[in-house]
Structures are given as C-alpha cells and as structure tokens.
Amino acid sequence: MKNDEIHITYTTNIHYLFQSIVNSSDDGIVSKVLDGNIKDWNKGGEKTFITVQKGYW
C-alpha cells in the first residue's frame, strides 16, 4: 500500500469507530456548524430535543 492509501484506510476506520461510539451512546450528542445551527444528532439527542419541545425540561 502507498502512504495515501494507508491514510485513507486509517481515516475511514476512525470515522466508523467514531460513528459507532456516537450511535451507541445514550447521551445526547449533537453537531453544529459554525453559525450555530444544529447539523445532526444521535438517538440520545433526539430524546433530549423531544423532551424540550414538549416542555418537560
């Protein structure tokens, strides 16, 4: 393998590792873009947002 191929493989593996950690977490995890808008969230974040929308928090 060339160095570029190794880097791409490593980066891809890290991406999937991070994705599995976020998706399996019960904690609310959200990602925002620089302007402050929420871009994405996991299931824990979804539970948090639904709670806030219903006024339970």
C-alpha positions in Angstrom: 0.0 0.0 0.0 1.1 3.5 -0.7 1.1 6.1 2.1 -2.0 7.9 0.6 -3.9 4.6 0.7 -2.9 3.9 4.2 -4.0 7.3 5.3 -7.4 6.9 3.6 -7.9 3.5 5.2 -6.9 4.8 8.6 -9.2 7.9 8.3 -12.1 5.7 7.2 -11.6 3.3 10.1 -11.5 6.2 12.6 -14.7 7.6 11.0 -16.6 4.3 11.5 -15.2 4.0 15.0 -16.4 7.5 16.0 -19.8 6.9 14.3 -20.4 3.6 16.2 -19.5 5.3 19.5 -21.9 8.2 18.9 -24.7 6.0 17.7 -24.5 3.6 20.6 -24.3 6.3 23.3 -27.4 7.0 25.4 -26.1 10.6 26.0 -27.4 13.3 23.7 -24.7 14.2 21.2 -25.3 17.0 18.7 -23.1 18.5 16.0 -23.4 22.2 15.0 -22.0 24.2 12.1 -20.0 27.3 12.8 -23.1 29.6 12.5 -24.6 27.7 15.5 -27.3 25.7 13.6 -27.6 22.1 14.6 -26.5 19.7 11.8 -27.1 16.3 13.2 -27.8 14.4 16.5 -27.9 10.8 17.8 -30.8 9.0 19.4 -29.9 10.4 22.9 -30.0 13.9 21.4 -33.4 13.1 19.7 -34.8 12.1 23.1 -33.5 15.4 24.6 -35.0 17.5 21.8 -38.4 15.8 22.1 -38.4 16.4 25.8 -37.5 20.1 25.3 -40.1 20.5 22.6 -42.8 19.0 24.8 -41.8 21.4 27.7 -40.7 18.7 30.1 -37.4 20.3 30.7 
